[in-house]
Amino acid sequence: MQKCLAEIVRHVKDPRVKDAFLSITGVEVTPDLKYAKVFYSSLYGEEKEVAAGLKAATGYIRRELAGSMNLRITPELTFVRDRSLAYGAHISTLLNQITYAPEDKEDSEGSAGSEDGADGNSPDEETEE
């Protein structure tokens, strides 16, 4: 269904949808096939305008979906903007901005520890030989 919807959306003539460079990122269909939640992302265009264009084109998209898929019931479509791509890009940017500072000299020397035995075991631990 996702592939069919992606192809159908390419042929929508509404400029709000046509110029937005849409991607259908996922589809969730109820078990009875009455409702489908279509997740999309757009590269261009105002978010509200793209949503309005998709809502206006829902009848056309649903009719084309019924023609391309052999379903007893064609689901009612609800379009939901997928924010996971933008969120992932944001997290990637944050991760790229992280700089690793060297540990304090005191902390690194303290962790080597003169309290530990020569073999790395603490004095409390018994070793089997």
Backbone bond lengths (Angstrom), bond angles and torsions (degrees), N, CA, C in turn:
res aa  C-N    CA-C-N  psi(-1)  N-CA   C-N-CA  omega(-1)  CA-C   N-CA-C  phi
1 M - - - 1.447 - - 1.526 110.24 -
2 Q 1.331 115.76 -37.32 1.464 119.71 -179.96 1.528 110.63 -62.61
3 K 1.308 117.12 -43.53 1.466 120.87 179.84 1.524 111.16 -65.16
4 C 1.322 116.92 -41.39 1.467 120.73 178.98 1.527 110.73 -63.63
5 L 1.333 116.27 -44.36 1.463 120.15 179.21 1.526 111.79 -63.92
6 A 1.329 116.80 -38.57 1.459 120.02 178.77 1.526 110.73 -62.40
7 E 1.319 116.34 -39.67 1.463 120.35 178.25 1.525 111.28 -69.47
8 I 1.307 117.33 -41.59 1.468 121.59 -178.73 1.522 110.83 -65.10
9 V 1.325 117.29 -41.85 1.472 121.04 -177.76 1.525 110.94 -62.90
10 R 1.326 117.51 -29.79 1.470 120.20 177.60 1.521 112.60 -63.26
11 H 1.338 116.39 -25.87 1.465 120.52 -176.42 1.528 113.69 -97.32
12 V 1.318 117.58 2.65 1.469 120.46 177.48 1.525 108.22 -68.57
13 K 1.331 116.86 132.01 1.462 120.97 -174.76 1.528 113.54 -90.95
14 D 1.313 118.01 -8.86 1.461 121.07 178.26 1.529 108.95 -62.87
15 P 1.326 118.70 122.74 1.465 120.67 -176.78 1.530 113.61 -61.96
16 R 1.322 117.97 -25.56 1.460 120.54 177.82 1.522 110.79 -66.00
17 V 1.324 116.56 -31.25 1.461 122.03 180.00 1.527 110.22 -94.18
18 K 1.313 116.13 -43.32 1.455 121.91 -175.74 1.531 111.77 -61.06
19 D 1.317 118.11 -41.41 1.459 122.58 -175.70 1.527 113.23 -88.10
20 A 1.329 117.67 -2.27 1.467 120.70 -174.69 1.521 113.28 -85.78
21 F 1.318 118.54 -10.20 1.463 122.94 -177.02 1.528 109.64 52.28
22 L 1.335 115.07 69.55 1.461 122.02 -176.02 1.522 112.42 -82.97
23 S 1.323 114.29 148.54 1.461 122.03 170.36 1.514 107.60 -128.00
24 I 1.319 116.57 131.68 1.461 121.13 174.49 1.524 105.62 -87.89
25 T 1.337 116.32 111.87 1.463 120.71 -174.00 1.520 113.41 -92.96
26 G 1.313 117.56 -17.76 1.453 119.70 179.39 1.512 111.71 -177.31
27 V 1.319 115.73 160.69 1.466 122.17 177.94 1.520 107.67 -139.90
28 E 1.316 115.65 129.52 1.464 121.35 173.38 1.521 107.57 -113.60
29 V 1.323 116.07 121.08 1.459 121.45 -177.89 1.519 108.38 -114.44
30 T 1.331 115.96 136.97 1.461 119.73 177.02 1.523 108.93 -68.29
31 P 1.325 117.61 154.83 1.475 120.15 -178.02 1.527 113.95 -58.29
32 D 1.331 118.14 -29.86 1.462 119.99 179.81 1.539 112.62 -86.67
33 L 1.320 117.64 2.75 1.471 124.69 178.13 1.528 113.88 61.79
34 K 1.316 117.96 22.71 1.464 119.53 178.89 1.524 112.52 -86.72
35 Y 1.323 116.90 -29.03 1.458 120.85 -176.37 1.519 110.18 -132.22
36 A 1.323 115.08 144.33 1.464 120.62 176.38 1.518 108.62 -136.45
37 K 1.303 115.11 131.75 1.458 121.70 176.06 1.522 105.88 -101.53
38 V 1.331 116.32 117.69 1.459 122.27 -176.03 1.528 108.26 -105.07
39 F 1.325 115.94 119.56 1.455 121.18 179.23 1.522 108.64 -94.93
40 Y 1.322 115.98 132.97 1.458 120.61 -178.01 1.526 110.17 -137.02
41 S 1.313 114.96 158.41 1.457 121.37 170.89 1.519 106.77 -132.65
42 S 1.321 115.05 149.58 1.461 119.58 -179.81 1.522 109.24 -128.91
43 L 1.308 114.47 145.16 1.451 120.18 -178.72 1.525 110.82 -90.31
44 Y 1.301 116.75 -36.59 1.465 121.13 -177.74 1.521 109.41 -122.82
45 G 1.320 115.67 167.62 1.450 120.94 173.07 1.518 113.56 92.69
46 E 1.303 114.32 155.34 1.459 122.41 176.82 1.530 108.78 -72.29
47 E 1.314 116.16 135.50 1.474 121.69 -175.04 1.535 111.98 -56.95
48 K 1.315 116.64 -44.81 1.474 120.17 -178.51 1.518 111.37 -68.79
49 E 1.324 117.09 -35.64 1.467 120.74 179.66 1.528 111.15 -68.31
50 V 1.317 116.35 -41.89 1.464 120.34 178.87 1.530 109.77 -63.29
51 A 1.332 116.48 -43.77 1.471 120.72 178.70 1.526 110.62 -62.00
52 A 1.329 116.75 -41.33 1.468 120.28 178.84 1.527 110.81 -66.09
53 G 1.325 117.12 -39.18 1.467 120.83 177.89 1.514 111.95 -64.44
54 L 1.325 116.99 -41.47 1.468 120.08 177.66 1.523 111.22 -66.21
55 K 1.317 116.26 -39.63 1.467 119.50 178.99 1.526 110.30 -64.11
56 A 1.329 116.39 -40.00 1.464 120.08 179.23 1.526 111.72 -68.30
57 A 1.331 117.06 -31.08 1.462 120.97 -177.44 1.523 112.77 -92.16
58 T 1.318 119.13 4.17 1.460 122.05 -176.10 1.525 112.36 -57.95
59 G 1.317 118.11 -41.49 1.470 121.31 179.49 1.523 111.58 -60.71
60 Y 1.314 116.20 -46.94 1.469 121.00 178.43 1.529 110.47 -62.47
61 I 1.316 116.88 -46.52 1.464 121.02 -178.08 1.527 110.50 -62.12
62 R 1.313 116.16 -42.16 1.470 120.56 -179.40 1.535 111.08 -66.05
63 R 1.326 116.87 -41.19 1.461 121.21 179.08 1.530 110.46 -64.17
64 E 1.329 116.96 -43.01 1.465 120.74 178.09 1.529 111.04 -66.62
65 L 1.322 116.98 -36.22 1.463 121.18 177.80 1.528 110.54 -64.19
66 A 1.339 116.50 -41.42 1.464 120.71 178.42 1.525 110.58 -63.09
67 G 1.334 116.81 -36.15 1.461 120.28 179.84 1.516 113.26 -73.61
68 S 1.328 116.90 -31.49 1.468 119.46 -176.35 1.528 113.48 -89.84
69 M 1.337 116.96 -24.54 1.467 120.28 179.03 1.518 108.98 -114.62
70 N 1.298 116.03 141.65 1.455 120.75 -179.06 1.532 108.68 -93.00
71 L 1.328 115.78 80.90 1.462 121.65 179.77 1.518 109.78 -114.41
72 R 1.298 115.59 145.42 1.460 119.88 176.88 1.532 109.61 -67.96
73 I 1.313 115.92 -41.16 1.461 122.10 179.07 1.521 107.56 -121.87
74 T 1.330 116.83 129.83 1.459 120.03 174.13 1.518 107.16 -90.86
75 P 1.315 118.14 123.66 1.465 120.20 -174.63 1.524 113.16 -69.05
76 E 1.325 114.61 151.69 1.458 120.32 171.19 1.512 107.14 -75.16
77 L 1.328 115.97 132.88 1.459 120.55 -173.36 1.527 111.26 -98.90
78 T 1.309 115.17 135.40 1.456 122.31 172.86 1.522 106.54 -124.24
79 F 1.319 116.63 124.89 1.456 120.88 -178.01 1.523 109.80 -97.29
80 V 1.338 115.13 130.25 1.461 122.38 -177.76 1.527 107.86 -128.73
81 R 1.313 115.73 128.29 1.474 119.97 178.53 1.525 109.87 -68.15
82 D 1.310 116.00 128.26 1.461 122.41 179.64 1.523 108.34 -90.02
83 R 1.310 115.48 114.63 1.459 120.40 -177.95 1.524 112.68 -97.71
84 S 1.307 117.67 2.37 1.460 120.22 -176.28 1.532 112.10 -66.45
85 L 1.324 118.86 -33.73 1.457 120.58 179.25 1.525 111.17 -67.01
86 A 1.323 116.28 -43.84 1.466 119.89 177.85 1.524 110.54 -66.01
87 Y 1.318 116.62 -39.03 1.459 120.86 178.70 1.531 110.38 -64.81
88 G 1.311 117.06 -43.19 1.457 121.35 178.03 1.522 111.87 -62.52
89 A 1.330 117.11 -40.85 1.464 120.63 177.41 1.527 110.77 -64.79
90 H 1.324 116.64 -38.17 1.465 121.31 178.38 1.533 110.31 -64.30
91 I 1.313 117.03 -45.83 1.468 121.08 179.18 1.529 110.02 -63.23
92 S 1.317 117.61 -40.61 1.461 121.62 178.45 1.532 110.80 -61.70
93 T 1.331 116.69 -41.85 1.460 120.99 177.36 1.517 110.97 -62.19
94 L 1.326 116.13 -43.94 1.465 119.72 179.22 1.529 111.21 -63.38
95 L 1.318 117.34 -41.72 1.457 120.35 179.01 1.524 112.11 -64.72
96 N 1.319 116.57 -35.34 1.461 120.20 178.82 1.527 112.21 -70.86
97 Q 1.330 117.54 -22.66 1.459 121.91 -179.13 1.525 112.84 -84.00
98 I 1.308 116.89 -11.56 1.456 120.20 -177.88 1.528 109.11 -69.19
99 T 1.329 115.19 130.10 1.456 119.70 173.89 1.509 107.58 -115.19
100 Y 1.288 115.87 137.82 1.450 120.63 -178.41 1.523 109.06 -94.43
101 A 1.317 116.18 117.87 1.461 121.53 177.90 1.522 107.84 -89.90
102 P 1.330 117.41 139.84 1.465 118.29 176.84 1.522 109.75 -63.39
103 E 1.307 115.19 147.76 1.454 119.75 -179.44 1.515 109.59 -65.05
104 D 1.318 116.42 155.72 1.459 120.27 175.98 1.521 108.82 -58.99
105 K 1.305 115.56 145.51 1.456 120.65 -177.73 1.518 111.19 -62.28
106 E 1.325 116.43 -37.50 1.462 121.05 -179.22 1.527 110.46 -65.16
107 D 1.334 116.61 -42.52 1.463 120.35 -179.08 1.517 111.21 -64.11
108 S 1.329 116.92 -42.89 1.457 119.29 -177.96 1.520 111.46 -69.49
109 E 1.336 117.81 -35.29 1.454 119.93 176.88 1.516 110.95 -71.37
110 G 1.318 117.00 -37.58 1.457 121.40 179.77 1.509 112.20 -67.42
111 S 1.329 117.23 -30.44 1.455 119.11 -178.50 1.522 111.73 -76.33
112 A 1.370 117.28 -24.58 1.460 119.80 175.89 1.522 108.74 -66.95
113 G 1.299 115.40 -36.72 1.453 123.92 167.99 1.505 115.59 65.50
114 S 1.306 114.70 123.70 1.453 119.66 173.47 1.520 109.54 -93.10
115 E 1.349 116.45 -8.16 1.455 120.21 179.72 1.518 111.28 -76.04
116 D 1.321 116.69 -28.49 1.455 120.07 -179.57 1.517 109.52 -72.68
117 G 1.305 116.34 154.64 1.460 120.67 176.58 1.506 110.13 -69.37
118 A 1.280 116.74 173.68 1.461 121.85 -178.07 1.518 111.70 -64.81
119 D 1.342 116.00 -28.44 1.463 118.57 -179.06 1.522 112.65 -88.31
120 G 1.328 119.07 3.49 1.456 122.29 177.57 1.498 113.17 93.12
121 N 1.322 119.05 -5.47 1.465 121.13 178.25 1.510 109.23 -87.72
122 S 1.301 116.27 149.28 1.449 119.08 177.93 1.532 108.58 -74.66
123 P 1.337 117.85 157.66 1.449 120.78 -177.30 1.527 113.04 -60.96
124 D 1.339 118.07 -24.16 1.453 121.83 -177.69 1.527 112.14 -73.69
125 E 1.331 117.27 -28.03 1.456 120.64 -174.59 1.505 111.23 -80.89
126 E 1.304 114.90 139.04 1.459 119.86 176.11 1.517 108.41 -94.09
127 T 1.289 115.70 141.94 1.451 118.46 179.36 1.524 108.88 -109.88
128 E 1.306 114.28 142.06 1.462 119.02 178.25 1.524 107.69 -90.56
129 E 1.309 115.52 139.36 1.452 119.31 179.87 1.493 110.68 -122.15
